[in-house]
Amino acid sequence: MENANGCISRPTRKRKLSREGDELLSFPLDELTEDLLERVLSWLPTSTFFRLSSMCKRWKSVAASECFKLACSTIPSRDPWFFMVDSNLNQSVVFDSAERSWKKLNHPSLLLHNCNFDSIPVAASGGLVCFRNMSGDYIVCNPVTGSCRKLPSVDPTSQDRSLHAIAMNAYSNYHGSYKLVLVSGDLPKLSIKVYNSSSHCWEEEIILRRKADDSTEFDSIDDAVYFLSKAGNVVVTNMQRSPSKQYSSVITLKDGEEIVYFLSSSGTVVACNLTHKYFSEYPRLLPVFSEYSIDVVECRGMMLVVVLSEFFESASLRVWRCDEKTKTWNQIAAMPPAMSHKFYGKKVDINCVGAGDQIFICLSSTELCSYILCDIVTNKWVELPKCSMNGEALEFMSAFSFEPRIEASV
């Protein structure tokens, strides 16, 4: 190539680097070995997994191989998906936090059987979601692949007691190692039943004792207190939870201790230490004669409480953490008043789930339905777009957080 002066131009360093970059970007993936190709593809977002098989025969073969699943298991973490729950239980809709979009997945075939048609999600961990049918049986599924396993039936004597909480903890996605924990009984007499996937059976029931230094007087489960709110409505202190979150609980692992947290019927947080086999109750966050909606979540190994309350003719949505030494509640995040005020007087119920530094909040009432994503580190609150499938708007009551992992086995 010649310039206007008739001199031969030499490629500049910038142009030379640009050409080298183009050559690098055009490097054909077909020249990669099978092992390298599996490692490269394993870093793609999980949403692309559904498109791999349609790219070419080689990629389709990779997507179905065990080696590819093993390569995926080496990825430290993936942005969470939120499995949504609505009144129509025979579909799987998720919110992809990475792409900030709604997705409809193929509903697991086992859940479409007549005996499981009414199953509702009750817990999630790792890449798995656990469902419970009306007969009290549990089904563990990978929502991404649709693989399912029906767990052995629980001892009928255990099912006779009041079930308070269902928690799940996945230790290894690839090897399908997880626990399902049931907390039942009447306070202050609680017991736990654990399903261990390693042994494929339910372990012996364990009776929990009250922690020695816990002098809390538990409210009787039948002793509901009724009072009039400022608006003149009759309010009951016993919590009324939506069916999808009536067994809502979280599990944490800290300093080698596994602890399950759930809300009692009167709205206090109860902690069950699975390692040392005792339970205790946290101080009440708000007075018993307050009207509010509350939920418990887990973020980065911490138990947090989300509360929607009304004061001075305005609504307030805040996140609280309890100081374990002083047993006092400290606020760590709060929705801007301009956002929370619209929930005032709407009798809004909140159902929340934590994932890393984020809390996904479903706010629902007869007048509105909204979804908020809160970052507890930056105190950033974002209202998510409405979900529409085939031109129809969908409304959800709650959500469960899981990592979209194709390698997660049941």
N, C-alpha and C positions, 0 to 999 in steps of 0.2 A: 504493500500500500504506500502511495506517495502523497505527500502533503502539497499545499499550493506552491511552495518554493522548489518543488522538484526533488526534495530530499527524501530519502527513505526513513519513515518514522519507525522508531523502535518502541515496543510495548512498554508502557510505564509499569512500575511495581504494582500500582493499584490495579491496572488492567490484568496483569499477570496473576495476581492473587484472585481476582474475580474469575478468571478462566479456571484456575485450579479448584476454586469453590464449586463452579458449575460441574466440573468433572467429578468432584466428590459427591455432589448431590445426585448425579446421574448414575452413580455406581449401582449396577443391577443387583437386586436382592437374590436373583437366581444363582449368583455366583457364591453365595454364602453356603457354608456347610449346614447340615440339618440342625446341629447343635447351636450354631450361631444364630440361625434364623429363628429358632424357638426362643432364644434369649432376647432377640430384638423385638419380636412380636409380643412377648410377655409384658413389655413396658407400655404397650398401647392401652388406652382407656378400655375398661371392660365393655363399654357400649359398642366398641368395634368388634367384639367377639362374634356378634351375630352376623357380621358382614364378612368375616374371614372365609367362611366356607363357600361364599359366592365369588371370591376373587379368582381363584384358580384351583386346580386339583391338588397342587402341592400344599397350598395354604389350608385347604380343606382337610388334608391328611394331618397337617401339623395341629390344627385346632382340636382334632379328635384324639391326639396321642397323649399317653401318660407322661411322657417326657416334657411336653409343653406345659401340662398342669404342674409338674414339679418345678419348672422354670418360673411359672407364675407365683408359686408359693414362696419364692425367694424375694419377691417385691415386698419391702418392709410394710407399706400401708397403702391403702387406696382411699380416695375421697368417698365419704359415705353416701349411700342411697337411703332414702326414707320410704319404707313400705307403708302405704297408706291404707287406712281402714275406713270403710263406709258401710252403709246398710246393705249394700249388694256384695255379699261375701264370695261370690263365685268369679272374681276377677282379681288380677294383680296389677296395681298401679303404683309406680315409684316416682319419687322426685330425685333426680340426679343432681347432687350438690356441685359437681365439677362443671357440668354443662348448663346448670341452672335451667333444667327443662324437665317436663313430665314425660314418663314413658309407660307404656302398657306392655306387660310381660305375659307370656303364656302361663295360664294358671296351672299349677301342678296337677297332673292327671289324677293322682290318688285323692286329691281334695274334691274332685268332681263326682266321686262315688256317692251313692245315696246316703250311706252311713256317715260320710264325712262332709256332706254338702253344707252343713251349718257350722263348720269349723271356723273359729276366730283366732287370729294371731294373739298370743299371750306373752311372748318373750322373744328376744333375739340376741345374738352374740356372734362375733366374727362374721362369717359369710352365711350364717344360718338363721332361719326364723322358725319358731315353734308354734304350732297350732293346737287347739283343744276343741274336741267336738262335744256335743251335748251329752254324750255318754261318759265323758270324763277321760277319754283316751287322748294321747298326745301323738302328734305327727311332726317330725322335724324335716324341714325342707331347705333346699338351696333354691331361692327364687330365680336365680339367673339360669341355672341348668334345668330346673324342674325336678331334680332327683328328690325322692322322699323316703322316709323310713317311719313306720308306725312302731312306737315303743310298746313294750309289754304293758299290760294293764296294771294299774296300781291296785294294791291290796284293798278289797272292798271295805275293810274296817277303817282304813285311812280316809276313804272317801266320805265316810259318815260325819267326819268332823268339818267344821267351818274352814274353808280354804281362804287364806289371807293374801298370799303372795306366790308368784311363780317367777323364778329368776333363772337365767341361763348364763353359763360361762364357757366359752370355747377356748381351748388351750392350743390346738393345732388344727388349722383348716384342712391341710392336705391329708393328715392321718385321721381326721374325723374324731378328734378327742374333745369331748365336751361333757358338761354336767348340767342337769336340770334339777333345780331345787324347789321343793314345795314347802311352804310354811303354813301350818294349820293349827286348829285348836281355838280356845277362848282365852283371851288375856285374863290372868297372867299365866295360863297353862298352855304353852306353845310346844310344838314338836316340828321336826323337819324330816323330810323324806327326799333322798337324793338318787337320781338315775345317773349311772356312770356308763358312758358309751364304751369305755375300755373293756368292761365286763359284761356289757349288754344286759344289765339287770338293775333292779331297784335295790338299794342297800337297806339295811335294817333301820327302822325308824328311831330317831334320836329325840329324847325329851330335853328341852332346853331349861336351864335354871335361870332365875333372875340374877343379874350381876350383883355382887355383894354390896357395892357402894351405891346401888341405885335404890333410892327410897321413894320413887314415884308411886303414887296411888293411881292405879289404872282405872279408867272409867269402865263400868260394866257395859258390855256390848248392847244390852237392852235398855240401858238408862239414857234414853235420848232426852235432851232438854229443848223445849220449844220456847221461842220468844218472838216478839214483833220487831221487824226492822223499821228504820226511819220512814220507809215508804208505806208502812202499814201491812207488810206481808208477813205471814207466819213462816219462820225459819226454824229448821231442826238442826241440832248440833251433830247428829249422826250423818256422815258423809254419804251422798248418793252419787255413785260413779257410773259412767256409761259402761255397758257390758264389755266393751273392748279394752277397758282399762281398770276393771274391778279387781284384777290381780296384779296391778302395776307395781313393780318393784325394781330395784337396781342392785347390782352386786359389785363390790370393789375388792381389790387385792392390794393390801398395803402392809409392808413389814412382815410378809409371810402370813397375814391373817385375812381370811375370806369373810366378808361381812355383807349380809343382805339387809337392805333398808326398804321399808314399806310404810304406808300411811295407815294408822289405826282408824277405826270407825269414827272417832271423834276428831280426826285431823292431825294427830301428833305423829312424829316420825319414830318408828320402832326399829332398832338395830339388832339383828341376830348374828352373833359371832359364830360362824360354823367351825372355826378352828378350836376355840375354847368352849364351845357349846353353852353359851349363855346369851341372854338378851337384855336390853335396856331401852329406856324411852327418853327421847330428847325433850327439853323444855318446850312448852307451847310457844309458837312464834307470835300468834295474835290471841287476844282474849277469846274465851269460848263464846261470848255473846257478840262476836263480830261476824259479819257476812262476807265471805270471801271464797275464792276457788284456789286450790293448792295442788301441786304435784311435785314429785321427787324425781331427780335426774342424776346421772353420773357423768362427770366431765374430767378427763385426765386423772382418773382414780379418786376424784373427790365426790362426795355426796353433796348435792346442792338442792335447794328448795325454791320453786318458782311460785309466786303468790300474786293473784289479781285481787285487789281490794278496792274499796271505795271510801274516800274521806273528803270532807268539805266539798261535796257535790262534784267530785271528779274521780276518775278511775286511775289506779296506779298499778303498774306491772313491774315487779322487782325480783331479782335473784339474790338469794341469801346463802351464806355458808356459816356453819357452826364451828366456833372455836372449841376444839376438843378439850382443852385445858380448863377454860373458864365456863364452858357450856353456855356461851352467849352467841346470839345470832348477829352476823355482820353482813351488811349489804355489799355486794360486789358489782352489781349492774342494775340499771334502771332504764326502762323505756322512756324516751322523751315525753313529757306531758302532752305535747301537741298530738302525739300518736295515740297515747293511751286514753285520752279524754273521750274518744268516740265510743269506747266500750262502757261508758257510764250509764247505769240504768237499764242495760240490755240483758241482765241476768246471764252473763257470759260464763261458760264453763271452759277451763283450759286443760289440755292434755299435752304433756311435753315429753321430749326425749333428748338426751344428750349425745353428742358425737364429737370427741376431741375438744376443741374450744368453742363448739357451736351448740346451741340449743334450738331445736325445732319445736315451735309452739303452735298448736291448733286451737283456735278460739272459735267457739260455736254457740249459737243460741237460736231462738226462733226467728230472730231478726237479722242475723248476720253469720257469716262464715269467713274466717280469715286465717292466713298462715304466715307466721313470722319466723325469720331466722335471726338469732341473736348471737353475736360474737362476744363472749364474756371477757376477752382480753382487751378489745378496743371499745367495748360498749356500743357496738354498731348494731342497729336494729333495721332489718330490711323486710318489707312486706312482699311476699312472693306473688307472682301472677296466678290468676285462677286457672284451674285445670279444666280443659275441655277436650273431650274425646268424641270424635264423629259428630261434631257440632253440638254436643250435649254437655252442659256444665255439670261437673261432679263436685260434690261436697263431702268432706271427710271429717270423721270424728276425732281421729287420733293417728299416730304414726309410730313405727318401730324402726330403729336405726340398725343398719348392717353394712358390712363391707362387701361390695359386689365382687366375689371371687369365684371363678369357674372351677377352681381346684378344691373348694370346700366340699368335703364328703360327709355324708350323713351316717 
